[in-house]
Amino acid sequence: MSIKRTIFSFVVLAGMIASCENEDSFQSAGVITGPDIRECICCGGYFVEIEDTTYSFDVLPSSSKIDLTTDTFPINVNLDWSYDKNCGGIQYIDISRIEKQ
């Protein structure tokens, strides 16, 4: 086998291994701290802390095994998310994938 072919095979194999690891990794770790029970126009949903920022969200993906009505807070989670909106200074996110830690 030529050296070029060996190097190419190694690069392809390393790329495949790296992509397999990335499929299971999550964008962030966070903590769902509980429901937002305040009464205001933009309030409601639940709070999640990601790094040093608190965000709000309304729903979890249907594939989630987390039950926000019966689970005990705080809930440590791994999640994939994106910004949704900012309403009255409250930052809302959409959660696309989530699991308990």
C-alpha positions in Angstrom: 0.0 0.0 0.0 1.4 3.4 -0.9 2.1 6.0 1.7 -0.5 8.4 0.1 -3.2 5.7 0.3 -2.3 4.9 3.9 -2.6 8.6 4.9 -5.8 8.9 3.0 -7.3 5.9 4.7 -6.2 7.2 8.1 -7.8 10.6 7.5 -11.1 9.0 6.3 -11.2 6.7 9.4 -10.4 9.5 11.8 -13.2 11.6 10.2 -15.7 8.7 10.6 -14.8 8.2 14.2 -15.1 12.0 14.9 -18.5 12.2 13.2 -19.8 9.2 15.3 -18.8 10.9 18.5 -20.5 14.2 17.5 -23.8 12.5 16.8 -24.3 11.7 20.5 -22.8 14.9 21.9 -25.1 17.8 22.9 -24.7 21.5 22.3 -25.0 22.4 26.0 -25.5 21.2 29.6 -28.1 22.9 31.6 -30.4 22.8 34.6 -34.2 23.1 34.4 -34.9 25.0 37.6 -38.7 25.0 37.5 -41.8 26.7 36.1 -42.2 30.4 35.6 -45.2 31.2 37.8 -45.0 35.0 37.4 -48.1 36.7 36.0 -47.0 39.0 33.1 -47.6 39.1 29.4 -44.3 37.3 28.5 -44.1 35.0 31.6 -44.9 31.4 31.7 -43.2 28.2 30.6 -40.1 26.9 32.4 -36.7 28.2 33.3 -33.5 26.5 32.2 -30.0 27.7 33.1 -27.3 27.2 30.5 -23.8 28.3 31.6 -24.5 31.6 33.4 -27.7 32.6 31.6 -31.3 31.8 32.4 -33.7 31.2 29.5 -37.3 30.3 29.2 -39.0 27.6 27.1 -42.5 26.5 26.6 -42.4 22.9 25.5 -40.0 20.0 25.2 -39.6 17.8 22.1 -42.1 15.0 21.9 -39.2 12.5 22.0 -38.2 13.8 25.5 -38.5 11.4 28.4 -38.8 14.3 30.9 -42.2 14.9 32.5 -42.2 18.5 33.7 -45.4 17.9 35.6 -44.1 15.1 37.8 -40.3 15.3 37.8 -38.5 17.0 40.7 -36.7 20.2 40.1 -33.9 21.0 39.5 -33.3 18.6 36.6 -29.8 18.4 35.1 -30.0 18.0 31.4 -28.0 17.9 28.1 -29.7 19.8 25.3 -29.6 21.2 21.8 -31.3 24.5 21.4 -31.6 27.7 19.5 -32.9 31.2 20.3 -36.6 31.7 19.7 -37.6 35.2 20.8 -37.0 38.0 23.3 -40.2 39.2 25.0 -40.1 41.8 27.7 -36.5 41.0 28.4 -37.2 37.3 28.7 -35.1 35.2 26.3 -37.0 32.2 25.0 -35.3 29.2 23.4 -36.5 26.3 21.3 -35.2 22.9 22.5 -34.7 20.4 19.7 -33.2 17.6 21.7 -32.9 17.0 25.5 -32.1 14.2 27.9 -31.5 13.9 31.7 -27.8 13.7 32.8 
